[in-house]
Amino acid sequence: MTQHVSFHLFDSLPQSVLEGWRDELRARPQKEADLEWRKRTQEFLDSGYGSCFVRDDRLAEIIETALLCFDGQRYALHAWCVMPNHVHTLFTPSAEFKMSEILHSWKSFTAHDCNKVLRRTGRFWAREPFDRYIRNERHFQNALRYIEDNPVKARLCGKADDWRWSSARRRLGSLGTHASGVLAPREMR
């Protein structure tokens, strides 16, 4: 199944903030609370909290290279965006690979290499990613747009294809529009 998976740096969502949100949202109906939780999380990550190690182009390149490494073999990578403190991906695992294995590979490899560049040790990524199964073509297109427009929403650039560390630069660069004809995976058609 195609999935939108985001993972973030270890210090980009402090526990004190998360605990405050849990307390505030506890009284709301579950569906409403879940929606508000996702919205707050996205906005907080886009605010650039934490070390934002991935602002360093050397680290962003390590991450992008890792994402692209097994594209077409272990998974089909439909969209990605490397932000200063988090990463968005939209991909379909190959039949013989699980999402958790792919994600572990990305995070393990990039944490090691990024820490090496930074001359540091210790945790790099937060343990838990955010993941959502893609339900249909409309959901796929919305996720793709969200991922590629994330740097614009976070005010890091003027238009999606200006962001160096995103599929938008490759996909939209010559087209200048989201109407690129990217189709959802076969199971959604």
N, CA and C of each residue as an Amber inpcrd file, in Angstrom:
protein
   567
   0.8300000  -1.1970000   0.0000000   0.0000000   0.0000000   0.0000000
   0.8680000   1.2520000   0.0000000   0.4170000   2.2230000  -0.7300000
   1.1170000   3.5020000  -0.7760000   0.9240000   4.2350000   0.5410000
   2.0060000   4.8830000   0.9950000   1.9710000   5.5400000   2.2960000
   2.6620000   6.8960000   2.2530000   2.1200000   7.8120000   3.0370000
   2.7780000   9.1020000   3.2880000   3.4250000   8.9450000   4.6510000
   4.7460000   8.9670000   4.6820000   5.4880000   8.7910000   5.9310000
   6.3650000  10.0190000   6.1510000   6.2820000  10.5590000   7.3650000
   7.1420000  11.6740000   7.7640000   7.9390000  11.2400000   8.9770000
   9.1970000  11.6310000   9.0020000  10.0160000  11.4020000  10.1900000
  10.7830000  12.6760000  10.4900000  11.1080000  12.8650000  11.7590000
  11.6580000  14.1460000  12.1770000  12.8450000  13.9600000  13.1180000
  13.6260000  15.0460000  13.2660000  14.7790000  15.0220000  14.1500000
  14.3560000  14.8070000  15.5960000  15.2440000  14.2380000  16.3620000
  14.9670000  13.8720000  17.7510000  14.5060000  15.0400000  18.6140000
  14.9000000  16.2610000  18.2970000  14.5810000  17.4050000  19.1550000
  13.5600000  18.3700000  18.5430000  12.8840000  17.9530000  17.4980000
  11.9870000  18.8730000  16.7920000  10.5740000  18.9420000  17.3780000
  10.2050000  17.9810000  18.2180000   8.8990000  17.9760000  18.8890000
   9.1170000  17.6500000  20.3650000   9.3400000  18.6550000  21.2070000
   9.6220000  18.3940000  22.6240000   8.4480000  17.7240000  23.3470000
   8.7890000  16.8350000  24.2600000   7.7760000  16.1220000  25.0340000
   6.8560000  17.0780000  25.7880000   7.3810000  18.1790000  26.2870000
   6.5450000  19.1290000  27.0310000   5.4340000  19.6860000  26.1480000
   5.7340000  19.9380000  24.8890000   4.7250000  20.4330000  23.9480000
   3.6970000  19.3370000  23.6780000   4.1780000  18.1130000  23.4270000
   3.2760000  17.0020000  23.1410000   2.3530000  16.7090000  24.3200000
   2.8910000  16.7590000  25.5270000   2.0670000  16.5200000  26.7240000
   0.9990000  17.6010000  26.8860000   1.3580000  18.8330000  26.5960000
   0.3820000  19.9220000  26.6610000  -0.7510000  19.7150000  25.6650000
  -0.4030000  19.3010000  24.4670000  -1.4320000  19.0200000  23.4610000
  -2.3320000  17.8710000  23.9000000  -1.7290000  16.8130000  24.4490000
  -2.5330000  15.6680000  24.9160000  -3.5680000  16.1360000  25.9320000
  -3.1320000  16.9620000  26.8810000  -4.0480000  17.4750000  27.9000000
  -5.1630000  18.3160000  27.2730000  -4.7970000  19.1930000  26.3520000
  -5.7790000  20.0700000  25.7050000  -6.7820000  19.2930000  24.8580000
  -6.3300000  18.2430000  24.1980000  -7.1820000  17.5280000  23.2420000
  -7.9390000  16.3580000  23.8490000  -7.6380000  16.0320000  25.0830000
  -8.2380000  14.8610000  25.7430000  -9.7690000  14.8880000  25.7240000
 -10.3650000  16.0490000  25.8950000 -11.8240000  16.1560000  25.9960000
 -12.5280000  16.1110000  24.6320000 -11.7890000  16.2520000  23.5600000
 -12.4030000  16.2700000  22.2320000 -12.7130000  14.8560000  21.7490000
 -13.6640000  14.7280000  20.8360000 -13.9030000  13.4180000  20.2190000
 -12.6300000  12.9470000  19.5040000 -12.4040000  11.6440000  19.4850000
 -11.1460000  11.0780000  18.9750000 -10.7920000  11.5480000  17.5680000
 -11.7480000  11.5180000  16.6620000 -11.4790000  11.9060000  15.2710000
 -11.0510000  13.3700000  15.1850000 -11.7520000  14.2240000  15.9130000
 -11.4220000  15.6500000  15.9480000 -10.0490000  15.8690000  16.5920000
  -9.7820000  15.1610000  17.6720000  -8.4940000  15.2770000  18.3630000
  -7.3510000  14.8260000  17.4540000  -7.5540000  13.7380000  16.7240000
  -6.5250000  13.2370000  15.8010000  -6.2200000  14.2500000  14.7080000
  -7.2580000  14.8260000  14.1530000  -7.0830000  15.8320000  13.1010000
  -6.3320000  17.0530000  13.6330000  -6.7040000  17.5210000  14.8070000
  -6.0370000  18.6740000  15.4160000  -4.5870000  18.3430000  15.7670000
  -4.3400000  17.1190000  16.2330000  -2.9780000  16.6780000  16.5650000
  -2.0880000  16.7470000  15.3180000  -2.5850000  16.2080000  14.1950000
  -1.8030000  16.2450000  12.9450000  -1.5290000  17.6750000  12.5060000
  -2.5500000  18.5230000  12.6030000  -2.3950000  19.9260000  12.1990000
  -1.3380000  20.6220000  13.0590000  -1.4420000  20.4540000  14.3650000
  -0.4700000  21.0860000  15.2650000   0.9380000  20.5560000  15.0290000
   1.0500000  19.2620000  14.8260000   2.3650000  18.6590000  14.5790000
   2.9940000  19.2410000  13.3240000   2.2260000  19.2920000  12.2430000
   2.7430000  19.8280000  10.9850000   3.1750000  21.2820000  11.1400000
   2.3350000  22.0670000  11.7950000   2.6710000  23.4850000  11.9810000
   3.9100000  23.6530000  12.8630000   4.0120000  22.8470000  13.9100000
   5.1590000  22.9650000  14.8060000   6.4500000  22.5840000  14.0880000
   6.4170000  21.4960000  13.3260000   7.6140000  21.1040000  12.5720000
   7.9990000  22.1890000  11.5740000   7.0080000  22.7640000  10.9060000
   7.2950000  23.8170000   9.9230000   7.8340000  25.0920000  10.5600000
   7.6140000  25.2680000  11.8660000   8.1220000  26.4600000  12.5410000
   9.6370000  26.4130000  12.7140000  10.2330000  25.2320000  12.5000000
  11.6880000  25.1180000  12.5560000  12.2480000  24.9720000  13.9460000
  11.5160000  24.3180000  14.8350000  11.9960000  24.1310000  16.2000000
  13.1210000  23.0880000  16.2330000  14.0140000  23.2300000  17.1680000
  15.0840000  22.2540000  17.3740000  16.3670000  22.6250000  16.6510000
  17.2490000  21.6670000  16.5800000  18.5760000  21.8980000  16.0050000
  18.5480000  22.1640000  14.5040000  17.5480000  21.6580000  13.8120000
  17.4220000  21.8370000  12.3550000  18.7200000  21.4860000  11.6290000
  19.3380000  20.3930000  12.0390000  20.5900000  19.9500000  11.4180000
  20.4950000  19.8720000   9.8990000  19.3110000  19.5360000   9.3970000
  19.1780000  19.2500000   7.9710000  19.1350000  20.5240000   7.1270000
  19.2720000  21.6840000   7.7570000  19.4920000  22.9190000   6.9840000
  20.8260000  22.8420000   6.2460000  21.7210000  22.0470000   6.7870000
  23.0450000  21.8480000   6.1940000  22.8740000  21.0370000   4.9010000
  23.2440000  21.6360000   3.7800000  23.0820000  20.9800000   2.4810000
  23.7880000  19.6240000   2.4080000  24.8750000  19.4730000   3.1280000
  25.5780000  18.1810000   3.1130000  24.6850000  17.0820000   3.6780000
  23.9430000  17.4140000   4.7270000  23.0640000  16.4350000   5.3500000
  21.8170000  16.1980000   4.4990000  21.2550000  17.2610000   3.9480000
  20.0910000  17.1120000   3.0700000  20.4350000  16.2270000   1.8840000
  21.6410000  16.3750000   1.3530000  22.0600000  15.5460000   0.2230000
  22.1970000  14.0780000   0.6300000  22.7290000  13.8080000   1.8030000
  22.8230000  12.4350000   2.3080000  21.4290000  11.8160000   2.3720000
  20.4750000  12.5700000   2.8930000  19.1150000  12.0540000   3.0570000
  18.4520000  11.8410000   1.7010000  18.5430000  12.8230000   0.8240000
  17.9340000  12.6730000  -0.4990000  18.5440000  11.4870000  -1.2440000
  19.8450000  11.3390000  -1.1760000  20.5130000  10.2200000  -1.8420000
  20.0250000   8.8840000  -1.2930000  19.8560000   8.8060000   0.0230000
  19.3520000   7.5740000   0.6360000  17.9300000   7.2740000   0.1710000
  17.0920000   8.2920000   0.0950000  15.7180000   8.0850000  -0.3600000
  15.6750000   7.5630000  -1.7950000  16.5460000   8.0850000  -2.6270000
  16.5410000   7.7230000  -4.0490000  17.2740000   6.4130000  -4.3440000
  18.1000000   5.9600000  -3.4090000  18.9810000   4.8250000  -3.6390000
  18.2610000   3.5650000  -4.1450000  17.1950000   3.1700000  -3.4970000
  16.5120000   1.9340000  -3.8800000  15.1550000   2.1940000  -4.5220000
  14.9490000   3.4210000  -5.0060000  13.7250000   3.7470000  -5.7340000
  13.6690000   2.8610000  -6.9830000  12.5520000   2.2050000  -7.1820000
  12.4060000   1.3040000  -8.3270000  12.8130000  -0.1210000  -8.0230000
  13.4180000  -0.3460000  -6.8440000  13.8080000  -1.6970000  -6.4550000
  13.0290000  -2.1450000  -5.2160000  13.2560000  -1.4610000  -4.1050000
  12.5690000  -1.8130000  -2.8590000  11.2330000  -1.0830000  -2.7230000
  11.0590000  -0.0010000  -3.4540000   9.8670000   0.8340000  -3.3750000
   9.8110000   1.7500000  -4.5840000   8.6290000   2.3010000  -4.8090000
   8.4570000   3.3780000  -5.7920000   8.2910000   4.6600000  -4.9850000
   9.2310000   5.5640000  -5.1350000   9.2020000   6.8420000  -4.4090000
   8.4900000   7.8590000  -5.2980000   7.2910000   8.2580000  -4.8910000
   6.4700000   9.1580000  -5.6990000   6.7780000  10.6230000  -5.4160000
   7.0820000  10.9310000  -4.1610000   7.3870000  12.3180000  -3.7780000
   8.1920000  12.2940000  -2.4910000   8.9910000  13.3360000  -2.2980000
   9.7530000  13.4940000  -1.0580000  10.0950000  14.9600000  -0.8730000
  10.4020000  15.3010000   0.3600000  10.8420000  16.6500000   0.6750000
  11.6800000  16.5840000   1.9460000  12.8870000  17.0910000   1.8710000
  13.7880000  17.1410000   3.0190000  13.7340000  18.5620000   3.5670000
  13.1510000  18.6890000   4.7580000  12.9910000  19.9810000   5.4200000
  14.0960000  20.1350000   6.4790000  14.2520000  21.3170000   7.0740000
  15.3220000  21.5090000   8.0560000  15.2770000  20.5800000   9.2660000
  14.0760000  20.1490000   9.6810000  13.9960000  19.2760000  10.8550000
  13.1040000  18.0540000  10.6580000  12.6670000  17.8090000   9.4230000
  11.8630000  16.6210000   9.1420000  11.9040000  16.2680000   7.6630000
  11.3850000  15.0830000   7.3580000  11.3780000  14.5660000   5.9910000
   9.9920000  14.0110000   5.7000000   9.4870000  14.3000000   4.5040000
   8.2240000  13.7200000   4.0320000   8.5280000  12.7760000   2.8760000
   7.8440000  11.6460000   2.8500000   7.9610000  10.7150000   1.7320000
   6.5780000  10.2080000   1.3510000   6.4020000   9.9060000   0.0840000
   5.2090000   9.2540000  -0.4350000   5.7340000   8.1100000  -1.2860000
   5.4830000   6.8750000  -0.8360000   6.0700000   5.7380000  -1.5460000
   5.1950000   4.5010000  -1.4400000   5.4540000   3.5980000  -2.3760000
   4.7870000   2.2980000  -2.3830000   5.8670000   1.2350000  -2.2390000
   5.8700000   0.4850000  -1.1370000   6.8650000  -0.5850000  -0.9740000
   6.6600000  -1.6840000  -2.0130000   7.7480000  -2.2900000  -2.4590000
   7.6590000  -3.4880000  -3.3020000   7.0890000  -4.6040000  -2.4490000
   6.5360000  -5.6050000  -3.0790000   5.8410000  -6.6920000  -2.3690000
   6.7100000  -7.3510000  -1.3000000   7.9980000  -7.4740000  -1.5520000
   8.8650000  -8.1930000  -0.6120000   9.4610000  -7.3240000   0.5010000
   9.1070000  -6.0430000   0.5400000   9.6360000  -5.1480000   1.5730000
   8.5020000  -4.5010000   2.3570000   8.7090000  -4.3940000   3.6700000
   7.7420000  -3.7410000   4.5450000   8.1230000  -2.2740000   4.7110000
   7.1150000  -1.4400000   4.9630000   7.3700000  -0.0250000   5.2080000
   8.3720000   0.1430000   6.3470000   8.1960000  -0.6240000   7.4020000
   9.0720000  -0.4860000   8.5650000  10.5310000  -0.7950000   8.2170000
  10.7650000  -1.7550000   7.3430000  12.1390000  -2.0910000   6.9260000
  12.7530000  -0.9660000   6.1070000  11.9650000  -0.4130000   5.2160000
  12.4430000   0.6870000   4.3740000  12.7720000   1.9000000   5.2400000
  11.8630000   2.2310000   6.1170000  12.0660000   3.3870000   6.9910000
  13.2760000   3.1900000   7.8980000  13.4090000   1.9950000   8.4540000
  14.5720000   1.7110000   9.3020000  15.8700000   1.8890000   8.5100000
  15.8930000   1.4030000   7.2950000  17.0780000   1.5370000   6.4540000
  17.4110000   3.0090000   6.2150000  16.4110000   3.8110000   5.8430000
  16.6360000   5.2440000   5.6160000  17.1780000   5.9180000   6.8630000
  16.4980000   5.6930000   7.9770000  16.8620000   6.3900000   9.2090000
  18.2150000   5.9400000   9.7470000  18.4890000   4.6580000   9.6990000
  19.7520000   4.1310000  10.2160000  20.9370000   4.6540000   9.4010000
  20.8520000   4.5170000   8.0960000  21.9390000   4.9630000   7.2250000
  22.1700000   6.4650000   7.3550000  21.0870000   7.2470000   7.2730000
  21.2500000   8.7060000   7.2990000  21.7000000   9.2010000   8.6650000
  21.2130000   8.5820000   9.7380000  21.6510000   8.9980000  11.0820000
  23.1510000   8.7970000  11.2300000  23.6280000   7.6550000  10.7900000
  25.0660000   7.3560000  10.8910000  25.8820000   8.3690000  10.0950000
  25.5140000   8.5530000   8.8370000  26.3010000   9.4450000   7.9720000
  26.1680000  10.9180000   8.3690000  24.9950000  11.3390000   8.7740000
  24.8140000  12.7360000   9.1920000  25.5760000  13.0160000  10.4860000
  25.4930000  12.0930000  11.4330000  26.2550000  12.2730000  12.6750000
  27.7530000  12.3300000  12.3890000  28.1970000  11.5360000  11.4390000
  29.6190000  11.5390000  11.0690000  30.0260000  12.9180000  10.5280000
  29.2260000  13.4880000   9.6510000  29.5100000  14.8210000   9.1050000
  29.5140000  15.8670000  10.2140000  28.5770000  15.7340000  11.1430000
  28.4700000  16.7020000  12.2410000  29.4830000  16.4560000  13.3590000
  30.2060000  15.3550000  13.2560000  31.1660000  14.9510000  14.2940000
  30.4800000  14.8540000  15.6610000  29.3580000  14.1520000  15.6490000
  28.6090000  13.9460000  16.8830000  28.1720000  12.4920000  16.9500000
  27.7090000  12.0910000  18.1100000  27.1380000  10.7640000  18.2980000
  25.7700000  10.9310000  18.9460000  25.0400000   9.8670000  19.0080000
  23.7390000   9.9020000  19.6670000  22.5990000   9.8960000  18.6860000
  21.4350000  10.0040000  19.2640000  20.2050000   9.9490000  18.4820000
  20.1570000  11.0790000  17.4680000  19.6710000  10.7700000  16.3000000
  19.5050000  11.7690000  15.2420000  18.0240000  11.9600000  14.9370000
  17.3140000  10.8660000  14.6830000  15.8860000  10.9010000  14.3700000
  15.0580000  10.5370000  15.6020000  13.8490000  11.0700000  15.6680000
  12.8760000  10.6230000  16.6690000  12.4820000   9.1920000  16.3360000
  12.1060000   8.4460000  17.3500000  11.7940000   7.0320000  17.1510000
  10.5810000   6.7990000  16.2630000   9.5040000   7.4920000  16.5480000
   8.2320000   7.2140000  15.8690000   8.0090000   8.1280000  14.6760000
   7.7480000   7.5310000  13.5210000   7.3720000   8.3380000  12.3540000
   5.8630000   8.6080000  12.3790000   5.4140000   9.4390000  11.4840000
   3.9920000   9.6450000  11.2480000   3.7030000   8.9880000   9.9090000
   2.7310000   8.1040000   9.8710000   2.4330000   7.4500000   8.6030000
   0.9340000   7.3580000   8.3820000   0.5710000   7.4320000   7.1170000
  -0.8320000   7.3260000   6.7110000  -0.9050000   6.5440000   5.4170000
  -1.8000000   5.5610000   5.3940000  -2.0650000   4.8540000   4.1500000
  -2.8210000   5.7730000   3.2060000  -2.5020000   5.6830000   1.9490000
  -3.1860000   6.4900000   0.9450000  -4.4340000   5.7340000   0.4930000
  -5.5680000   6.3710000   0.6170000  -6.8510000   5.7090000   0.3860000
  -7.2580000   5.6370000  -1.0760000  -6.9740000   6.6900000  -1.8390000
  -7.4460000   6.7400000  -3.2270000  -6.6270000   7.7780000  -4.0030000
  -6.9670000   7.9410000  -5.2670000  -6.2390000   8.8710000  -6.1390000
  -6.2670000  10.3000000  -5.6050000  -7.4130000  10.7420000  -5.1290000
  -7.5150000  12.1080000  -4.6010000  -6.5990000  12.2960000  -3.3940000
  -6.6100000  11.3320000  -2.4870000  -5.7420000  11.3830000  -1.3090000
  -4.2680000  11.3860000  -1.7350000  -3.9360000  10.5840000  -2.7330000
  -2.5730000  10.5270000  -3.2700000  -2.1450000  11.9100000  -3.7780000
  -2.9830000  12.5310000  -4.6050000  -2.6460000  13.8410000  -5.1710000
  -2.5480000  14.9000000  -4.0800000  -3.4290000  14.8350000  -3.0820000
  -3.3570000  15.7890000  -1.9610000  -2.0650000  15.6140000  -1.1680000
  -1.6820000  14.3590000  -0.9110000  -0.4370000  14.0860000  -0.1780000
   0.7680000  14.5730000  -0.9770000   0.7610000  14.3130000  -2.2720000
   1.8680000  14.7510000  -3.1330000   1.9920000  16.2710000  -3.0990000
   0.8710000  16.9560000  -3.2390000   0.8990000  18.4300000  -3.1920000
   1.3640000  18.9290000  -1.8320000   0.8560000  18.3130000  -0.7700000
   1.2670000  18.7300000   0.5700000   2.7790000  18.5990000   0.7290000
   3.3230000  17.4690000   0.3320000   4.7580000  17.2130000   0.4700000
   5.5640000  18.2390000  -0.3170000   5.2230000  18.4090000  -1.5710000
   6.0210000  19.2980000  -2.4160000   5.8130000  20.7750000  -2.1040000
   4.6700000  21.1310000  -1.5380000   4.4180000  22.5240000  -1.1750000
   4.8680000  22.8610000   0.2450000   5.3380000  21.8680000   1.0030000
   5.7060000  22.0960000   2.3930000   6.7390000  23.2120000   2.5690000
   7.7830000  23.2980000   1.7370000   8.7520000  24.4000000   1.9100000
   8.1370000  25.7770000   1.6490000   7.1560000  25.8550000   0.7640000
   6.4750000  27.1210000   0.5000000   5.6350000  27.4940000   1.7130000
   4.8790000  26.5250000   2.2260000   4.0370000  26.7500000   3.4110000
   4.8770000  27.1910000   4.6070000   6.0860000  26.6280000   4.7230000
   6.9830000  26.9730000   5.8300000   7.7870000  28.2520000   5.5380000
   7.5070000  28.8810000   4.4210000   8.1570000  30.1350000   4.0010000
   9.6660000  29.9920000   3.8000000  10.0540000  28.8430000   3.2770000
  11.4710000  28.6170000   2.9790000  11.8100000  28.9540000   1.5280000
  10.7720000  29.0530000   0.6780000  10.9830000  29.4040000  -0.7250000
   9.6670000  29.9440000  -1.2930000   9.7340000  30.4850000  -2.4880000
   8.5570000  31.0940000  -3.0980000   7.6460000  30.1310000  -3.8220000
   8.2290000  29.1070000  -4.4560000   7.4190000  28.1100000  -5.1430000
   8.0720000  26.7420000  -4.9910000   7.2590000  25.7120000  -5.1040000
   7.6940000  24.3560000  -4.7610000   8.9710000  23.9350000  -5.4840000
   9.0850000  24.2320000  -6.7600000  10.2670000  23.7610000  -7.4890000
  11.5180000  24.5960000  -7.2310000  11.4130000  25.6100000  -6.3680000
  12.6080000  26.3460000  -5.9220000  13.3580000  25.5930000  -4.8270000
  12.6680000  24.6760000  -4.1320000  13.2870000  23.9750000  -3.0090000
  14.1950000  22.8770000  -3.5460000  15.4410000  22.9470000  -3.2050000
  16.4640000  22.0490000  -3.7460000  16.2560000  20.5880000  -3.3490000
  15.7360000  20.3290000  -2.1660000  15.7000000  18.9710000  -1.6180000
  14.2960000  18.3750000  -1.6660000  13.7220000  18.3510000  -2.8570000
  12.3500000  17.8860000  -3.0160000  12.1410000  17.2960000  -4.4010000
  11.1780000  16.4070000  -4.4740000  10.8010000  15.8510000  -5.7760000
  10.2200000  16.9330000  -6.6780000   9.6920000  17.9940000  -6.1170000
   9.1020000  19.0630000  -6.9270000  10.1260000  19.6690000  -7.8770000
  11.3460000  19.7900000  -7.4200000  12.3830000  20.3860000  -8.2640000
  12.5930000  19.5550000  -9.5210000  12.5710000  18.2430000  -9.3800000
  12.7440000  17.3590000 -10.5340000  11.4660000  17.2550000 -11.3480000
  10.3420000  17.1380000 -10.6470000   9.0740000  16.8780000 -11.3170000
   8.4750000  18.1310000 -11.9400000   8.5980000  19.2680000 -11.2630000
   7.9560000  20.4900000 -11.7170000   8.8940000  21.4400000 -12.4370000
  10.1720000  21.2460000 -12.2780000  11.1510000  22.1860000 -12.8220000
  10.8870000  22.6050000 -14.2430000  10.6160000  21.6650000 -15.1130000
  10.3920000  22.0160000 -16.5140000   8.9240000  22.2740000 -16.8130000
   8.0210000  21.8540000 -15.9040000   6.5920000  22.0070000 -16.1570000
   6.0040000  23.2490000 -15.5220000   6.5270000  23.6240000 -14.3330000
   6.0480000  24.8160000 -13.6530000   4.6430000  24.7180000 -13.0880000
   4.1100000  23.5170000 -12.9780000   2.7640000  23.3310000 -12.4420000
   2.6350000  21.9540000 -11.8300000   1.6720000  21.7930000 -10.9690000
   1.4390000  20.4720000 -10.3750000   0.7480000  19.5240000 -11.3310000
   0.2060000  20.0120000 -12.4100000  -0.5000000  19.1490000 -13.3490000
   0.5110000  18.4050000 -14.2130000   1.3020000  17.5650000 -13.5930000
   2.3920000  16.8900000 -14.2960000   2.0060000  15.5200000 -14.8020000
   0.8240000  15.0620000 -14.4680000   0.4190000  13.7500000 -14.9160000
   0.9290000  12.6230000 -14.0330000   1.4100000  12.9150000 -12.8440000
   1.8440000  11.8530000 -11.9420000   0.6160000  11.0690000 -11.5480000
   0.6630000   9.7770000 -11.7640000  -0.4630000   8.9200000 -11.4520000
  -0.2270000   8.1970000 -10.1580000  -1.3030000   7.9290000  -9.4910000
  -1.2300000   7.1250000  -8.2890000  -0.8000000   5.7130000  -8.6750000
  -0.3020000   4.9540000  -7.7210000   0.0950000   3.5780000  -7.9740000
  -1.0570000   2.7580000  -8.5450000  -0.6990000   1.6750000  -9.2020000
  -1.6460000   0.8200000  -9.9030000  -2.8410000   0.4150000  -9.0360000
  -2.6280000   0.1110000  -7.7540000  -3.7330000  -0.3620000  -6.9200000
  -4.8100000   0.7050000  -6.7110000  -4.5090000   1.9610000  -7.0270000
  -5.4920000   3.0230000  -6.8380000  -6.2570000   3.3510000  -8.1200000
  -5.7890000   2.8390000  -9.2320000  -6.4210000   3.1960000 -10.5030000
  -7.5910000   2.3150000 -10.7950000
